[in-house]
Amino acid sequence: MPLTIERGLFSKLSSKFSKLNSDSIKIPSLEDKAGFLKAQKLAYECVTTIEKEMKPGWTEKQTTKRMDEFLRDHGVKVFLHRPFAWFGEHARFDGYKRFTQFHPGKKILKEEESFILDVSPVVEGYIGDIGYSSCLINNSELKEGMEYLLKLRKEIPHYFNSSMNPSEIWWKIDSDAKLAGFDNVHALYPFAVLGHRVYKVNLPNVSFPLLPISFASWFSLQGSYEFLSHKVLPELLTPNHEGDKIGIWAIEPHLGKGKTGFKFEEILVVEKDKAYWLDDDVPHVKKFNV
């Protein structure tokens, strides 16, 4: 299905159905937060380890294979979605019309190009969905973009703790980024998601096959099942989401400038009277802190 048709159909339904109740709309327990933290730390360990191995000439597929191998070597058998690697201009998603264009391919990494690595292991039932941007050598566009994103990172908990609904948060981030001279790349994602809820899954810790290369292959079989079982629309932070903010979210602002795309993705905890990042000891904060 072309992305423009999918988005048009989705926008007509998402505002209404985003208000549905979901089992994910709850204040997490200490046990849940510890579980998500363990999964997130392993995901970051994966991307920062593979980053050190990467060299000019690596392909996106080669990189995602190593990410998959690392996680499976550390006991991961279940994923929300397959690992992703986007090199250079591929990380901007310009002109994409099919879901398969988002998938890692044969693109070769050049030394001066930035890249994004994105993984979502399930560890003891907890989803650790993260995104990480880096470069083999200094890249001024990446540095500028990540400095902006880290300033945004400081603001996001305040947005979620305000009276703004998720739709208003989406549009606030969109308008501010454009005023600052950046392109909104997450607007090009399937459903234009800025993020999505994560939760403890109840599937057995066994490997499932990935779905055929199509719309649904953005997620693994178990990932698709989990989103469908949670009603989908209350879980996605889209431009039209007017539902509850409470829960645990994987927030993934993705912007672009020039020939570079950059993002971070990490877990945000939203309770009734406060919102905060699950962990501040994350690699993008240490690497690009301003």
Secondary structure, 3 states (H helix, E strand, C coil): CCHHHHHHHHHHHHHHHCCCCCCCCCCCCHHHHHHHHHHHHHHHHHHHHHHHHCCCCCEHHHHHHHHHHHHHHCCCCEECCCCEEEEHHHHHCCCCCCHHHHCCCCCECCCCCEEEEEECEEECCEECCEEEEEECCCCHHHHHHHHHHHHHHHHHHHHHCCCCCHHHHHHHHHHHHHHCCCEECHHHCHHHCCEEECCECCCCCCCCCECCCCHHHHCEHHHHHHHHHCCCHHHEECCCCCCCCCEEEEECCEEEECCEEEECEEEEEECCCCEEECCCCCHHHHHHCC
